[in-house]
Amino acid sequence: MSLDDLKSRLAEDLRFLNLPAASWVPPRDGVVDVLVVGAGMCGLAALANLQFLGITNSFAIDAAPMGLEGPWDTFARMETLRSPKTLTGPALGLPALTFQAWFMAQWGPKEWENLDKIPKGQWMEYLRWYRDALELPIRNETRLTGLKGDDGGLLVTLKSPEGMEQVRARRVVLATGRSGLGGGAVPAALEELDRRYWAHSADDIDFSALKGRCVTVIGAGASAFDNAATALEKGAARVDMLIRRETIPAINKLTGIASPGTEYGLGHVPDDWKLRIHHYAADQQVPPPAHSVRRFTRHPNAFLHLGCALTGAEEKNGQLRVKTARGDFVSDFVIAGTGFRNDFAGRGDLNEIAPHVLSWKDRADFPAHLSKDGPLGSSPYLAPDFTFLEKTPGTCPALSLIHCFNDAAMLSHGKVSGDIPAVSVGAKRLGRAIAAAFFSEDIETQFERLKAYDTPELAGDEYVPAPCLPPLEPKA
């Protein structure tokens, strides 16, 4: 079997399922039905499902050049994915669209059995094939620079190599991945320092420039360990990892309830249960993959410091004096492997809508014992269709047209819009909601179509009317 054979099999599966559906959304002059911002895994799945549902006047944009969407060939510095290879990911229920089918079409079942974890570069190759096989309409090197309401719809400002452009859209889907609505979460101690001395793990880091230098990495997650290991592999003299906890978490608690029930149900349980589950999981933390930890610790110049929270940092004589709960030391460069923040800070493209978005902390029933400035409090409080809600009703009705399909949706919807396991669940939930909204909004046009439809299924020669009714009493 080859990839050409797999593409033919996929086309046959789609034909058997009558996919994509015929376009049915009434066109509006000069208006796009759905604009998807981001063409990484979530954006691909969202756009593909919209196409399957017949919402074809839609496209995605991505700031990256073609083939470099998402983190996989940019700031993701792991060697392999942590997810099991058998997960179906963005396949949307189609066996021929899975990574397994893509892999086996090239290397066969024996190599599949021998495969342990999916190499990250191979996952990116699969996503490139996914885009090509479904012929998804995507505009690369195109960045969102503005978004606001406009005469009952949305006005989107885009920047591409051709210049600035404004697009009118009925809906916008923010499929902006792990960075959600904000960007990297940076310790306050680093924010005032010259950027020559530090970077976030999601930045474009020149690791070759760190050869022979002392590097400090903050954090205990997967990205922290992978960045630390990359620095060592590129020749850093030593790498010190600062971990504020006394131990590294070893158990991924959310794995304990991983099931279709969680995928479909976590977004529907009462708010207090959502907060309780996500707060507990965040407090316990997700452990780094064992292979990422070993990738770091196998180096003799790798040093792990537990119970060693960063408390400050200052530049002195061309180096950094790093202050910690266990004392001070000197370093040449710091990498913050401290995750992401799901807020609007630094997002100029969303500054028209940001002040109006309802967050979990804005609700009267937000628990007093939880930090309003923490990741739970700053998460947007989303409607069942992933749209934003207004902090003050009536101040920004355009929010009901903007769908938050990224990591920031996790507290409201569960992990269906950021990670591999349930992305198809999320994409289908999103697509069905948009399809239902379009039908409702266009109900008058749909009714006129109903009345105007005049394709007969009977020609009139299939029957002959009886000349009369039967007698009241049958003959003896």
N, C-alpha and C positions, 0 to 999 in steps of 0.2 A: 504494500500500500504506500502511497505517496501523499503529499499535501494536496496535490491536484485531485487525487481520488477522494480525500477527505472533504475538500471543498464541494465536490460533486455530491457526496453523501449528505453534506449539510444542506445543499440546495434541494435535494430530494426530501429531506426531513421537513424543511420549510414548506415545500409544496404540499406534502401530505397534511400539514397543519393549517394550510391556507394562510401562510404568513409570507410577507407582511400583508396585513389587511389592506383593502383598497382605501385610498385617501377619502375621508368623509367629512373632515372639518371644513365648514364653509370658509372660503378664502376671504381675507380682508385686504384690500389694496394697500400694498406697501408695508404690510405687517407680517412678521414672522410669528408662527404659532408658539414655538418654544425655543429659546436660546439657552443652551447648556454651557456654563462657564467651567471649563476644565475637561480635558480629554484623557485623564488617567483612567484607572480601572472603573471607578464609580461613574465617571462621565460617559465612558463607553457603554456600560451596562444600561444607564438611564436612557441614552440616545437610542441604543439598539431596541429597547423595549418600546419606546415611543414610535419608532419606525414600524415595529411589529403591530402596534395598535392602530396603524393607519394615520398617525399624526405626523405626516411626512414633510410638512412645511416647517422643518426644524433643523437646526444644525448646532454644532459645538465649536467653541473656540478654545485655544490653548496658547499660552505665552511662549511655550517651548517650541523649538524646531520639530518637524515631523520625526517621530521615533524616539523622542526624548521626553515624552510626557510623563508626569508622575516622578516618583523618587528613584526608580529602579536603576537607571543608568546615570543618575546625578548624585544626590546626597545620601542615598541608601548605601551604606558601606558594609553591610553584612555579606557573608559569602553565600548563604542560602536563606530561603524563607524558613520561618518557624512553623508555618501551617502544614498540616499533613498533606501529602501529595495527592490524596484522593478527594480532597474537597473540590466541589464543582465550581466554586467561585462565581464569575459573571456569566455562566453558560445559559442562564434563563430557562433551565429545564431541558435543554437540547444536548443530548449525549455527544453529538458531533462537534459541539462548540466548547467542550471541556479541554482542559490542559492535558488530561490523560489521552484523549483521542488525538490531539495534536502531537504529543510525544510519540505515541505508538505508531502513528502514520509514518514517522521518520526512522525510528529505531527499533520498533517491534516489542512484543510482549516480554521477551527475556530481559531486555534492557530496562523495561519498566519495573519488573520485579527487582532488579538490582539497584534501582534508584532509591536513595534514602530521602534526602530533602531536595527540594527544587532549587537549583542555582538561580540567584536573582537575575542574572543576565538572560537565562533561559526563560524565565517568567516574562521578562520584557519582550523577548522575541515572540512569545505566544500572544501577548497583547497586541503587538504589531500585526500579527497574522489575523487576529480577531477583527481588528479594524478593517483590514483589507478584505477578508472573507465576506463581511457583511456590507462592504462598500459604504461605510458610514460617512456622512458629510461633515467634515471637520476642517476648520481654518486654523492653521498653525501660525506661530509668531504674531498672534493677535491677542491683545491684552485688554481686559475690562478696565476702563478708567473712570466711568461714571454710570450711576444707575438711579433713576428717579421715576416717580409717577408721571403719566402724561395722558390726559384726556381719556381716562378709563383704562389705560394700558400702561406700558412701561417704555421709557426712553433710555436706550443703552448707548453709551459712548465707548467706542472701541479705538484702539491704536494698533496699527500694523505697519509694516515697511512702506505701504502705500500712503500712509498718513492717517489722519483722524477721520472717523466715520460715526454717524449716528444711525442706530437701528431701532425701529419700533417693534415691540414684541408683546404678545399676550401674556406670556409667562417667561420667567427666568429661573433656571435651576442652578444653584451654586454648588457645583460638584468639585469643591476645592480641596478635597483630601484631608490629610492629617492636620494640616495647618488650620483647617476649619475657617474661622472668620478673622483670625488674627495672624499669628506667626509664632516664632520661637519664644518660649518662656525663658526669660533671661534673669539670673539673679541680680538683685539691685546692686550688689557690690561691683558688678562688671559694667553696668550701664554707663557710668561716667568715665570709663577708661577709654583711651585711644584704641580704635579698632585694629591697630597694628598688633595689639597684644592679646586679642581674644576673638573667638568666633563661636557661633552656635553650630551645633552638629548638623543642621540643615543648610548651612552656608556652603558656598563653593570654596573649599579650603585647599590651599596649595601645600599638600603634605610634603612635597619634596623640599620646600623651604624650611621644614622642621628637622631635617637631617642634622644630627649632631647636637640638637638642642634639647632642653628639658621642657617637657610638656605636662600640663596638669589637666585632667579631665574630671568634670563634676557630674555626678549622677551614678545611678546603679541600674539603669535600664539597658535594653538591647542596643540602642544607638550609642550610649556612652561606652559600652564595652567594644563595640565595633569600631568606633572612632579611635579609641585608645589603641586597639590592636593595629589599625591601619597606620597610625603614627609610628608604632614600633616597627612595623614591616617596611616603612619608608625610611628607617634609619634614625629615628629619634634616640638621643643618648639615654634617656630614661623617661618613663611615663608614670606619674602618680595619679591614682584615681581617688577622689574624695567622695566618700559615701557617708551621709549624715546618720544613717541608721547603724545600730550596733551589729546587725546581721543583714545579709542579703536575702530578700524573700525567696522562698523555694517553691511555693505552691501557687499555681494560677487558679484562684478560687472560681472565677467565672466558668472555667472548664467543667467544674463540677455540676453545673446546671445547663451545659450546652445541649440543646435539643431543639427540634422544631417547635416545641411548646414555648421555649424561651424566645426563639426568633419571631414567632407570631404573637406571643402574648406579653412580652415585657413592655412593649409600647402601649399596652391597653390596661395595665393594672393601675390602681389608684396612685396618685402622686406620692403619697407617703411611702408606698412600697418601692416606687422608682428611686426615690432619694435614699431609702434604707439600703437597697441592694447596691446602688452605685457608690454610695459613701463607704459601705463596708469593703467593696472590691478595691476602691481607691486607697483606703486605709491599709489594706493588706498588701497592696501593690502587685503588679505583674512581674514575675521573676524574669531575668534575662535568660535567653536560651543557653543551655549548658555548653553547646559548641562555641558560642560567642565568648563565654567566660574562659574556656580553655584556650581559645585563640589568643586571649590576652595573657593569661597566667603562664603559658608555656615559655614566655620570654624571661630571661634572667634579670632584665632591667625593667620589669613590670612590678609596680608596688601598689598594693591595695590598702587603703586606710579607712577603717570602719569607725563609726562614731566620730566622724571628722567633718563637721559641717563647715562650709565656707562662711566666714563672718566679715570679710573685707578684703580689699586688694588695692594696691597703689603702685604707680610706676616710680622706679628709682634707678637712676643710672642705666637706663636702657633695658631694665628687667622689671619683673613684677615681684613685689613683696606680697605674698599670698597669706592671708590671715585665716586661721581656722580655730575650731573649738579645742584643738590639741596643740596649738602653737603656730608660729609663723615659719615660712620658708621662702626661698627664692625660686622663681620659675621664669622661663622665657615666653611661654604662650599657654593660654587657657582655652579649653574647648568646653562649652556648656552643653552637656548631653542631658538637658533638663526638660525635654518635651516641648509641648506647644500650649499656647493659651487660646481658648475659644472666646475671644472678645474682639471688638472692632478696632482696638488700638493700632494705629499705624496703617489702617486700611482706608486711604483717601478715596478709593473708588466707591466706597460704601458710606461716605460721610453724610450723604443726603438722607439715608434711611436709619443710620445707626442710632441717633438720639431717640427714635420712636419705638425701637424694638423692646418688647417685653422679655425680661430675663426672669429666671427662676427666683432670684433674690427680690424682685419687685413684687412678688405675690405676698399677700398678707399672711398666708399660712406657711411661708418659708421658715423652717425650724431655726430657732434662735441660737442653737448650739453649733450650727454650721456657719462657716465663714462666707459672708456675702461676696467677698473678693476672691474666693477660691474658685476652682474649676466648676463646681456644681452651681454656685450662686451666679456666676457669669454666663452660664449656658443659656441660650435662648429658649424660651418656653414656646414650643411649637404646636401648631394645630395638627390634627390627624393626617393632613395631606402634606406635612413638612413645611407649611408656610409659616412665616413669622406672624406674631400677634402684636397689636398696638399696646404700648404702655398706657397711653391715654386714648380711649376710643374716639375715632373720628379725626385724629391728627395726621395719619398717614395711611389711608386706605390702600395704597399701592402695595403694602406689605403682604396683603392677601394674595398677591400675584407672584411672590418671590419664594421659591422653595429651597430650604436649607438641606441639601442632600450631601452632607459631609460629616466629619467627625463631631462637629458641634451639635449634631442632632441626637447623639447617643443617649443623653439623659431623658429626652422626650420619647424616643422611638426604639431604644435598644441599639445593639451593635449591628445595624443593617445598612449603614451608609459610609463605612470607613474601612472595614476589614474584609478579608477574603471569604470567610465562612458563610455569611448571610447577605452578601451584596445583591444577589438575585432576588431575595425576598424584599429587600428595600426598593430595588428598581421596579419591581412589579407593583408594589404598594404605591409608589410615586406615580407610575404610568396610569394605573387605574383611576387614581384620584384626579389626575389632569384630564383624562378622557371623560370622566363623569362631569367635571366642571364645564368642559367645553360643550358637551351635549346640553346641559342645563342652561348655560348662557345663550346658546343658539337655538333654544327650543322653538321659537317662532319660525325660524328658517327651517328647522327640521320638520315642523308641522306642515309648512308649505311644500316641502319636498314630499311629504307623505301624501298630501292631496294631489300633487302634480304627477305622481308616479302612475304611469299608464301602460306598462308593459303587460299584455295579457298572458296568462298561463293556459287559458282555454280558448280555442278558436271558434267554438260554437257548434262544431260538427261531431262532437264527442257524444251527443245525446239527442234524443227526440222527445219532446214533451208528450205526455199521455193525453189523449183527446178528451177524456173525462175521468171523474172520480169513480172508484168502485161502488157498487150498489150498497145500500145500507145493510141489507141482509144477504149473505152469500147464498147462492143456489144450493138446494139440497143435492 
